[in-house]
Amino acid sequence: MNSDEICDKLNDVEQAVQANTSNRWWALFFIFCFFFSPITLLWRLITLPFHSKAAYSVYYNIPTTSITIDEKPHDCSFLTAPVGEKWCHHDRDVEVYRDANGTVTAISISWNKIDE
């Protein structure tokens, strides 16, 4: 075997390694899309209806116009600047307002920051 044949074989090996490396990234991408995305979507679909205006309206038998829901703060999110763990989370606080007869008249949902 001369040096040109050795160089050709090494080039073939290098191309095969590069081709397998790019295929590996595509495989990881498809694994993420087919396994993690549906799980996340399913979790959102399961938990979303329980804390919506429609759910509270049906549960307390009041119109949705009597329900106020504050937007959840994002200052404890991992990706909020500065990036990293903030050691806090937000708990939902549901306040139910009743009239003198005990009938629910309004609902206010806010968020309390809890430091861990």
C-alpha positions in Angstrom: 0.0 0.0 0.0 1.4 3.4 -0.9 0.8 6.7 0.8 -1.9 7.8 -1.6 -4.0 4.7 -0.9 -3.6 5.3 2.8 -4.7 8.9 2.5 -7.7 7.9 0.4 -8.7 5.3 3.1 -8.3 7.9 5.8 -10.5 10.3 3.9 -13.1 7.6 3.5 -13.1 7.0 7.2 -13.3 10.7 8.0 -16.3 11.2 5.7 -18.0 8.2 7.3 -17.5 9.6 10.8 -18.8 13.0 9.7 -21.9 11.4 8.0 -22.7 9.5 11.2 -22.3 12.6 13.4 -24.9 14.6 11.5 -27.3 11.6 11.5 -26.9 11.4 15.3 -28.1 15.0 15.7 -31.1 14.3 13.5 -31.9 11.2 15.5 -31.8 13.3 18.8 -34.0 15.9 17.2 -36.6 13.3 16.2 -36.5 11.7 19.6 -37.3 15.0 21.2 -40.1 15.8 18.8 -41.8 12.4 19.1 -41.4 11.8 22.9 -41.0 15.1 24.8 -43.2 17.4 22.8 -46.4 15.2 23.1 -45.8 14.7 26.8 -45.5 18.5 27.3 -48.6 19.1 25.2 -50.6 16.5 27.0 -49.6 17.9 30.4 -50.8 21.4 29.3 -54.0 20.0 27.9 -54.7 18.2 31.2 -53.9 21.1 33.6 -55.1 24.0 31.5 -58.9 23.6 31.9 -58.8 23.4 35.7 -57.7 27.0 36.2 -59.4 28.8 33.4 -62.2 31.3 33.7 -64.6 28.8 32.2 -63.8 26.2 34.9 -64.3 28.7 37.7 -67.5 30.0 36.2 -69.0 26.5 36.0 -67.7 25.5 39.5 -69.0 28.7 41.3 -72.0 29.3 38.9 -71.0 32.9 38.1 -70.4 34.7 34.8 -66.9 34.8 33.5 -67.0 38.6 33.6 -66.9 38.4 37.4 -63.6 36.5 37.4 -60.2 38.2 37.2 -57.0 36.3 36.7 -53.7 38.0 37.0 -51.0 37.0 34.6 -48.4 34.7 36.2 -45.1 36.5 36.8 -42.0 35.1 35.1 -39.3 36.4 37.5 -38.7 32.9 38.9 -38.3 31.3 35.5 -35.0 29.6 34.8 -34.4 31.5 31.6 -35.3 35.0 33.0 -32.2 37.2 33.4 -30.0 36.5 35.1 -30.2 33.0 33.7 -30.2 30.3 36.3 -32.1 28.9 39.3 -33.9 31.7 41.2 -34.9 29.4 44.2 -38.5 30.7 44.1 -41.9 29.8 42.6 -45.4 31.3 42.5 -48.4 29.8 44.2 -52.0 30.6 42.9 -54.1 32.5 45.4 -57.9 32.3 44.7 -60.0 34.8 46.6 -63.8 34.2 46.5 -66.0 37.2 47.3 -69.5 36.5 48.7 -72.4 38.7 49.4 -74.3 38.8 52.7 -76.3 35.7 51.7 -73.1 33.7 51.1 -73.6 33.7 47.3 -70.4 33.9 45.3 -70.3 37.3 43.5 -66.7 37.5 42.2 -63.4 35.6 42.1 -59.9 37.1 41.9 -56.9 34.9 41.2 -53.4 36.3 41.9 -50.0 35.0 42.4 -47.8 34.9 45.6 -44.0 34.6 45.3 -42.6 31.9 47.5 -38.9 31.9 48.2 -37.4 28.4 48.7 
